[in-house]
Amino acid sequence: MKKILLWLLVVMTIPTILSGKVVKEDSLRQAMVLKAQTLRNMSPSGDIVNRLRAITDSLGADGHDDYYFASRNVLIDQLFGDNRFAEADAEAIKMEEEALRAANPTARAMSHRVRGQMFFKLSQPYRAMAELDTALSLTPDFRVSLNTFSTGASINEWRAIVGAQLSDTASVSDARRRYIRAVEYWCGKGWEEPSRHFAVTALAFKAEEATDPRQAAEILDNAAGMIDPALPARAYEHYYKAKSLFDARNGDFDGAIAAVDTLLATHADFPWFYLDDLKLRASILHQAGRHDESAADYERHAALRDSLATEQVSNQLADLTALYHTELQQEHQRASTYRLIALGGIAILLLILLIVSLMAMINQRKRNRLLVERLRELDRQSQVSSQSISEPRQENDIEKLDRHMITHRPYIDPSFGRQELARATGLGAETISRIIREARGTTVLGYINGHRLDEARRVLESDSTETLTEIATRLGFGTLRTFQRTFSERFSMPPSRYRSLAREK
């Protein structure tokens, strides 16, 4: 969730106790972070990544301080918003490595928090919560500075969001109470936040934790009085969520729906939150007896959920492949550097090269293992997505082709091709080529081999005792060499290595 002015508030409110030249330099670095955040806020999409990288690199040239890490956080948010998941993940990992070298636990916590956000948006809430819990454990006490306070507050805000999706009431309550305690401490110290985002959010959490309806109503009234109408509603989204739930419980359905409509408008570009808002609206309409409108919202929710799930699975698979190839290329570049050093003939450098090469092999094996685990997770998500659709819908052409391939497995015939697929499905050969090219961006042969490879991967993950030659023959690859070549091109490792990694405990 992109929080309006979050990092601006952090850097703007950190007390400046220095003077002279140091104050001037500090102000310049602060201005650069403000510029980065402004670019992100004013241009939520588009080609601004290079400009953000330039700002981050400039700040990093003089050292890795809080301003530098704040700008890197903005860069990661932009990459993720542009669906450049692999780059965002790589930047988050790099951020933690730099924070570790700089002995900056707050920045390390920031890197885990942003990874938690990414896992949540990729429909992996359990992994998201694990990252957020790690981030919380790294964050220094919120009383140390406003920087540690804002970092911890953001982490707990996300823990409340992820915990709600997991129905983990204990984590949600813990996150809210930590957030409330930190805000009350700094407000008690005389800190005044211009947007009052933190104060309003703390009151919203307090209202949701309250057991007395009258007390909750009073808390929400106080929060409403703090809202600045000149700021986007996204700065106060937790208030609107709390108000919609409170009004619905107390029979004020018009007020509840108005609050949810505000959330829907502010989350229009955030589908992972928009779906929750739409489901809440349908529930409130049902409670209000407006069943036709409720049914329409539920139907819309199901359609959007299905569309988002399909898109996410596709994006994740492309992302995982891109991430793997990026890391593999980096390993090759490092190996080339080490080989050049070895040409010097110095024995000590040869020894270092040997040690580093061994470490690279271990790391590469870990990455291969991670790819296997993520592919399995994508399989499970695809199954869950197909089973969660509440109402039947008409299949499009590519889905019909997929169902035919999965159900009848015609690809086990090595001679199976475009003409045979056309005869089996009743579609023209040219039509099939066009459908596959537009939907999957590949040829008919590539499409058929894709199904063979998916089936081969599942066989390799199972307890089957078939040899690679037997698998290649049974699934229609023709020869073992063809099987090995196409498998390596798709998954960047030979089938024998994949089988070994998949069967490790």
C-alpha positions in Angstrom: 0.0 0.0 0.0 1.5 3.3 -1.1 1.2 5.7 1.9 0.9 9.3 0.9 3.8 11.4 2.5 5.0 8.4 4.7 8.7 8.8 3.9 8.3 12.5 3.5 7.1 12.8 7.0 9.9 10.6 8.3 12.7 12.7 6.8 10.9 16.0 7.4 10.3 15.5 11.1 13.7 14.0 12.2 15.1 16.7 14.5 18.1 18.5 13.1 20.5 19.4 15.8 23.5 20.1 13.7 24.5 23.5 12.4 26.4 25.2 9.6 27.6 23.2 6.6 26.3 19.9 8.0 22.8 21.3 8.2 23.0 22.6 4.7 24.2 19.2 3.4 21.5 17.5 5.4 18.8 19.7 3.9 20.1 19.0 0.4 19.9 15.2 1.0 16.4 15.6 2.5 15.3 17.6 -0.6 16.5 14.8 -2.9 14.4 12.2 -1.0 11.5 14.6 -1.2 12.0 14.8 -5.0 12.1 11.0 -5.3 8.9 10.7 -3.3 7.2 13.4 -5.3 8.1 11.6 -8.6 6.6 8.5 -7.2 3.4 10.1 -5.9 2.8 12.3 -9.0 3.7 9.6 -11.5 2.5 6.3 -10.1 3.2 4.6 -13.4 5.5 5.3 -16.3 9.2 5.4 -17.1 10.6 7.2 -14.0 12.7 4.3 -12.7 15.9 5.7 -14.3 15.3 9.1 -12.6 14.8 7.4 -9.2 17.9 5.3 -9.7 19.9 8.5 -10.4 18.7 10.1 -7.2 19.5 6.9 -5.2 22.9 6.5 -6.7 23.7 10.2 -6.0 22.7 9.8 -2.4 24.7 6.6 -2.1 27.8 8.2 -3.4 28.4 10.0 -0.1 27.4 7.1 2.2 24.5 4.9 3.1 22.5 6.9 5.6 18.8 7.0 6.3 18.2 9.4 3.3 19.8 6.9 1.0 17.8 4.0 2.2 14.6 6.0 2.1 15.2 6.8 -1.6 15.9 3.1 -2.3 12.6 2.2 -0.7 10.9 4.6 -3.1 12.7 3.0 -6.0 11.6 -0.5 -4.9 7.9 0.7 -4.6 8.1 2.0 -8.2 9.6 -1.2 -9.6 6.9 -3.2 -8.0 4.2 -0.9 -9.2 5.4 -1.3 -12.7 5.2 -5.1 -12.3 9.0 -5.5 -12.5 8.9 -8.0 -9.7 12.3 -9.6 -10.2 14.1 -6.2 -10.1 12.1 -5.1 -7.1 13.0 -8.3 -5.2 16.7 -7.9 -6.2 16.7 -4.3 -5.0 15.2 -5.3 -1.7 17.9 -8.0 -1.2 20.6 -5.5 -2.1 19.1 -3.0 0.3 19.4 -5.5 3.2 23.0 -6.3 2.3 24.0 -2.7 2.2 22.1 -2.0 5.5 24.0 -4.9 7.1 27.3 -3.5 6.0 26.3 -0.1 7.2 25.2 -1.6 10.6 21.8 0.1 10.1 19.1 -2.2 11.6 16.3 0.2 10.7 17.2 0.0 7.0 17.4 -3.8 7.3 13.9 -3.8 8.8 12.7 -1.6 5.9 14.0 -4.1 3.3 12.1 -7.0 5.0 9.0 -4.8 5.2 9.0 -4.1 1.5 9.6 -7.8 0.7 6.6 -8.5 2.9 4.5 -6.1 1.0 5.6 -7.7 -2.3 4.7 -11.2 -1.1 1.3 -10.0 0.1 0.6 -8.4 -3.3 1.7 -11.7 -5.0 -1.0 -13.6 -2.9 1.6 -15.2 -0.6 0.3 -13.9 2.8 2.2 -16.5 5.0 5.5 -15.5 3.5 4.5 -11.9 3.8 3.9 -12.3 7.5 7.2 -14.1 8.0 9.0 -11.2 6.4 7.1 -8.6 8.4 7.8 -10.4 11.7 11.5 -10.5 10.8 11.3 -6.8 10.1 9.7 -6.1 13.4 12.4 -8.1 15.2 15.1 -5.9 13.6 13.5 -2.6 14.3 15.0 -0.7 17.2 12.7 0.6 19.9 10.2 3.1 18.6 11.2 5.6 21.3 14.8 5.9 19.9 13.8 8.3 17.1 11.1 9.3 14.7 12.8 7.2 12.1 12.5 4.0 14.1 9.0 5.0 15.1 7.8 5.4 11.5 9.5 2.2 10.3 7.9 0.2 13.2 4.5 1.8 12.6 4.6 0.9 8.9 5.6 -2.7 9.7 2.7 -3.0 12.2 0.3 -1.5 9.8 1.1 -4.1 7.3 1.0 -6.9 10.0 -2.5 -5.8 10.7 -3.4 -6.0 7.0 -1.8 -9.4 6.3 -3.1 -10.8 9.6 -6.6 -9.9 8.7 -6.3 -11.8 5.4 -5.0 -14.8 7.3 -7.8 -14.5 9.9 -5.0 -14.3 12.5 -6.8 -12.2 15.1 -4.0 -12.5 17.6 -1.4 -10.9 15.1 -3.9 -8.3 14.1 -4.6 -7.2 17.7 -0.9 -7.3 18.5 0.0 -5.1 15.5 -2.8 -2.6 16.3 -1.8 -2.2 19.9 1.9 -1.8 19.1 0.9 0.9 16.5 -1.4 2.7 19.0 1.3 2.6 21.8 4.0 4.1 19.5 1.8 6.9 18.2 0.5 7.9 21.7 4.1 8.0 22.9 5.3 10.4 20.3 2.2 12.6 20.4 2.7 12.8 24.1 6.2 14.1 23.4 4.7 17.0 21.5 5.3 15.6 18.0 2.8 17.1 15.5 2.4 15.4 12.2 1.1 17.6 9.3 -1.2 15.1 7.6 -2.2 13.4 10.9 -2.1 10.0 9.1 -0.6 8.3 12.1 -3.0 9.7 14.6 -6.1 8.9 12.5 -4.9 5.4 11.8 -4.1 4.8 15.5 -7.7 6.0 16.4 -9.1 3.7 13.8 -7.3 0.8 15.2 -8.4 1.8 18.7 -12.0 1.9 17.6 -11.8 -1.6 16.1 -10.3 -2.9 19.3 -12.9 -1.2 21.5 -15.7 -3.5 22.9 -18.1 -0.7 23.9 -20.0 0.7 20.9 -20.3 4.2 22.5 -16.6 4.3 23.1 -15.9 3.2 19.5 -18.3 5.9 18.2 -16.5 8.6 20.2 -13.1 7.5 19.0 -14.3 7.5 15.4 -15.7 11.0 15.8 -12.4 12.2 17.1 -10.6 10.6 14.1 -13.0 12.3 11.7 -12.2 15.7 13.2 -8.5 15.2 12.4 -9.0 14.3 8.7 -7.6 16.9 6.3 -10.0 17.0 3.3 -7.2 18.4 1.1 -5.3 15.2 1.3 -6.2 12.0 -0.6 -8.5 9.6 1.2 -5.7 6.9 1.0 -4.0 8.7 3.8 -6.9 7.7 6.1 -8.0 4.4 4.6 -8.0 2.6 8.0 -10.5 5.1 9.3 -12.9 4.4 6.4 -12.5 0.7 6.9 -13.2 1.0 10.7 -16.2 3.3 10.1 -17.8 1.0 7.5 -17.6 -1.9 9.9 -18.9 0.1 12.8 -21.8 1.6 10.9 -22.8 -1.8 9.5 -22.8 -3.3 13.0 -25.1 -0.5 14.2 -27.5 -0.6 11.3 -26.4 2.6 9.5 -26.0 0.9 6.2 -26.0 4.0 4.1 -23.1 5.4 6.2 -21.3 2.0 5.9 -21.7 1.9 2.1 -20.5 5.5 1.7 -17.3 4.7 3.7 -16.7 1.5 1.5 -17.3 3.5 -1.7 -14.6 5.9 -0.5 -12.2 2.9 -0.1 -13.2 1.5 -3.5 -12.4 4.9 -5.1 -9.0 5.2 -3.4 -8.0 1.6 -4.1 -9.0 1.7 -7.8 -5.3 1.1 -8.8 -4.7 -1.5 -6.0 -6.6 -4.6 -7.0 -5.4 -6.7 -4.0 -7.2 -4.2 -1.7 -10.0 -3.3 -4.2 -11.2 -6.9 -4.0 -11.5 -6.9 -0.2 -13.4 -3.6 -0.4 -15.8 -5.0 -3.0 -16.5 -8.1 -0.9 -17.1 -5.9 2.2 -19.6 -3.8 0.2 -21.4 -6.9 -1.0 -21.7 -8.1 2.6 -23.1 -4.8 3.8 -25.6 -4.6 1.0 -26.8 -8.1 1.9 -27.2 -7.1 5.5 -29.2 -4.1 4.3 -31.6 -6.3 2.4 -30.4 -5.0 -1.0 -29.9 -8.5 -2.3 -29.8 -7.7 -6.1 -27.0 -5.2 -5.6 -25.2 -7.5 -3.2 -25.4 -10.4 -5.8 -24.1 -8.1 -8.5 -21.1 -7.1 -6.3 -20.3 -10.7 -5.5 -20.5 -11.6 -9.1 -18.1 -8.7 -10.0 -15.8 -9.8 -7.2 -15.6 -13.4 -8.5 -14.9 -12.2 -12.0 -12.2 -9.8 -10.9 -10.6 -12.3 -8.5 -10.4 -14.9 -11.3 -8.9 -12.4 -13.7 -6.4 -11.2 -11.1 -5.4 -14.7 -10.1 -4.8 -15.7 -13.7 -2.7 -12.6 -14.4 -0.7 -13.0 -11.2 0.2 -16.6 -11.9 1.4 -15.6 -15.4 3.4 -12.7 -14.0 4.9 -14.7 -11.2 6.1 -17.4 -13.6 7.6 -14.9 -15.9 9.2 -13.1 -13.0 10.7 -16.2 -11.5 12.3 -17.1 -14.8 13.6 -13.6 -15.2 15.0 -13.5 -11.7 16.7 -16.9 -12.2 18.3 -15.8 -15.4 19.4 -12.5 -13.9 21.1 -14.2 -11.0 22.7 -16.8 -13.3 24.1 -14.0 -15.5 25.5 -12.3 -12.4 27.2 -15.6 -11.4 28.8 -15.8 -14.9 30.0 -12.3 -14.7 31.6 -12.9 -11.3 33.2 -16.1 -12.6 34.6 -14.2 -15.6 36.2 -11.7 -13.2 37.7 -14.4 -11.1 39.1 -16.1 -14.3 40.8 -12.8 -15.3 42.4 -12.5 -11.9 43.6 -16.1 -12.1 45.5 -15.3 -15.4 47.9 -13.3 -13.2 49.3 -16.6 -12.1 49.5 -15.6 -8.4 48.9 -18.7 -6.2 47.0 -16.8 -3.6 44.5 -15.5 -6.1 44.0 -19.0 -7.5 43.2 -20.2 -4.0 40.6 -17.4 -3.5 39.1 -18.3 -6.9 38.7 -21.9 -5.8 36.9 -20.9 -2.6 34.6 -18.4 -4.3 33.8 -20.8 -7.0 32.8 -23.4 -4.4 30.6 -20.8 -2.7 29.0 -19.9 -6.0 28.2 -23.5 -6.7 26.5 -23.8 -3.3 24.6 -20.5 -3.9 23.6 -21.7 -7.3 22.2 -24.9 -5.9 20.2 -22.9 -3.4 18.8 -20.8 -6.2 17.9 -23.9 -8.2 16.1 -25.2 -5.1 14.3 -22.0 -4.7 13.1 -22.1 -8.3 11.7 -25.6 -7.7 9.9 -24.5 -4.6 8.4 -21.5 -6.3 7.2 -23.5 -9.3 5.5 -25.9 -6.9 3.8 -23.0 -5.2 2.6 -21.6 -8.5 1.1 -25.1 -9.3 -0.8 -25.0 -5.9 -2.0 -21.4 -6.6 -3.3 -22.4 -10.0 -5.2 -25.3 -8.5 -6.7 -23.1 -5.8 -7.6 -20.4 -8.3 -9.5 -22.8 -10.5 -11.3 -24.4 -7.5 -12.3 -21.0 -6.0 -14.5 -19.8 -8.8 -18.0 -19.9 -7.4 -20.0 -19.8 -10.6 -19.4 -21.6 -14.0 -18.4 -19.3 -16.9 -18.0 -19.8 -20.6 -14.5 -20.9 -21.7 -12.6 -18.9 -24.2 -10.7 -20.6 -27.1 -7.3 -20.8 -25.3 -9.0 -22.3 -22.3 -10.6 -24.9 -24.5 -7.3 -25.8 -26.0 -5.7 -26.1 -22.5 -8.5 -28.3 -21.3 -8.2 -30.6 -24.3 -4.4 -30.9 -23.8 -4.7 -31.5 -20.0 -7.7 -33.9 -20.3 -6.7 -36.0 -23.3 -2.9 -35.6 -23.3 -2.5 -35.9 -27.1 1.0 -34.7 -26.9 2.3 -38.1 -25.9 2.2 -38.9 -29.6 5.6 -37.5 -31.0 3.9 -36.7 -34.3 1.2 -34.7 -32.8 1.2 -31.2 -34.3 -1.0 -28.3 -35.5 -3.1 -30.3 -38.0 -3.8 -33.0 -35.4 -4.8 -30.4 -32.8 -7.0 -28.7 -35.4 -8.8 -32.0 -36.1 -9.2 -32.8 -32.4 -10.7 -29.5 -31.5 -12.7 -28.6 -34.6 -10.8 -25.3 -35.1 -8.9 -24.3 -38.2 -5.1 -24.8 -38.2 -4.5 -21.1 -38.9 -7.0 -20.1 -36.2 -5.2 -22.3 -33.7 -1.9 -20.7 -34.6 -3.4 -17.2 -34.1 -5.0 -18.1 -30.8 -1.8 -19.6 -29.3 0.3 -16.8 -30.6 -1.9 -14.0 -29.2 -2.7 -15.7 -25.8 0.7 -17.3 -25.1 3.2 -15.6 -27.4 4.5 -18.8 -28.8 4.2 -21.3 -31.7 1.9 -24.3 -31.8 5.0 -26.6 -31.3 6.1 -24.4 -28.4 2.6 -24.7 -26.9 2.5 -28.5 -27.2 6.1 -28.8 -25.8 5.0 -26.6 -22.9 2.4 -29.1 -21.9 4.9 -31.9 -22.3 7.4 -30.1 -20.1 4.8 -29.3 -17.4 3.9 -33.0 -17.3 7.6 -34.0 -17.3 8.2 -31.7 -14.4 5.4 -33.3 -12.3 6.8 -36.7 -13.1 10.3 -35.7 -12.0 8.8 -34.3 -8.7 6.9 -37.6 -8.0 8.3 -40.9 -6.8 8.3 -42.4 -10.3 11.3 -44.7 -11.0 11.2 -44.0 -14.8 14.5 -43.2 -16.4 14.8 -39.9 -18.3 14.8 -41.8 -21.6 11.5 -43.6 -20.6 9.9 -40.2 -19.7 11.0 -38.6 -22.9 9.6 -41.5 -24.9 6.3 -41.7 -23.0 5.6 -38.0 -23.2 6.3 -37.6 -26.9 9.6 -35.8 -27.0 11.0 -38.3 -29.5 14.5 -38.5 -28.2 16.3 -38.0 -24.8 18.4 -35.2 -26.3 15.3 -33.3 -27.4 13.8 -33.7 -23.9 17.0 -32.5 -22.2 17.4 -29.5 -24.5 13.8 -28.2 -24.3 13.7 -28.8 -20.5 16.9 -26.9 -20.0 15.7 -24.0 -22.2 12.5 -23.7 -20.2 13.8 -24.2 -16.6 17.5 -23.3 -17.0 18.6 -26.6 -15.6 18.7 -30.2 -16.9 15.9 -32.6 -15.9 18.4 -34.8 -13.9 19.3 -31.8 -11.6 15.6 -30.8 -11.3 14.7 -34.4 -10.2 17.5 -34.3 -7.6 16.4 -31.0 -6.2 12.7 -31.8 -6.2 13.2 -35.0 -4.2 15.4 -33.4 -1.5 13.8 -33.3 1.9 
